[in-house]
Amino acid sequence: MNASEGLLAIIPARGGSKGLPGKNIRPFIGLPLIAHSILLAQACAEVERIVVSTDAPEIADVARKFGAEVPFMRPAELAQDETPLWPVLRHTLEEIESRDGRQFEFVLLLDPTTPCRLPIDVVQAFHRLRAKSSADGIIGISEPDFSPIWHSVIERDGWMTDLISEGSNYHRRQDVPVVYRVNGTLYIWRTEFMRREKFEWRKRGKHLMYEVADFSAISVDTREEFERAELFVKAGMVRLPWLSEHEIPGQVHPN
């Protein structure tokens, strides 16, 4: 099998969403939600191929319409509510490489529910990972609005206790250590790592962090999140380059 330095973009889009049925093709700023991830990948010159993994024919049709490949349908056993994403990515990579008779060096995961990410972040993250040969991957992160160090849980006996035992040691916001959350904007891995690790990635390997602005990390898993994210775009707070030549429905223009 021939080797390649190419970057393969994988967009996972299962058809059976319970929280918001049909969300992956639900209109977001006039386009199906999944189209934004496809157009983002097309705007990144480093991306060699864009493949959508889905079990739903209607999602496959929309993906192809916007220029992505759907060379096979996702098996039913990898399209259940409880199916982790990692085996879905490994299956897609293995299928593509087997069919092509070549290997990719990197995989970019683009979750359709983060439609406001920007091409420059993907490109810069990719180059940072490629330049660090000892790193297995790079993950999009951002600071949370409220530090989990001060979060609490309710024990079985009903009493409140700190989620993190050190939380009570900090009395001022300025003293709390900076923490980050994985925000879902981008994940890039070396395929060597993906082939080696069959079940888990967060507890294994060496990962770089790429900080992404909050407005690009908006996640849309509910109707309310959809509406809030659309308001940000229409107000010009988020500028998606693939919409620059089109009138955005409901956009507010400055006087």
GIDA-V173918 format. One record per helix or strand. SS is the DSSP state (2 for helix, 1 for strand). FROM is the first residue (numbers start at 1). LEN is the number of residues. If there is no record, write none. Layout:
ss: {SS & SS}
from: {FROM & FROM}
len: {LEN & LEN}
//
This chain:
ss: {1 & 1 & 2 & 1 & 1 & 2 & 1 & 2 & 1 & 2 & 2 & 1 & 1 & 2 & 1 & 2 & 1 & 1 & 2 & 2 & 1 & 2 & 1 & 2 & 2 & 2}
from: {2 & 7 & 23 & 27 & 31 & 33 & 47 & 57 & 69 & 76 & 85 & 102 & 106 & 119 & 137 & 148 & 152 & 160 & 165 & 173 & 181 & 191 & 207 & 214 & 223 & 241}
len: {1 & 6 & 3 & 2 & 2 & 10 & 7 & 9 & 1 & 3 & 16 & 1 & 4 & 13 & 6 & 3 & 3 & 3 & 5 & 3 & 10 & 6 & 5 & 4 & 12 & 3}
//
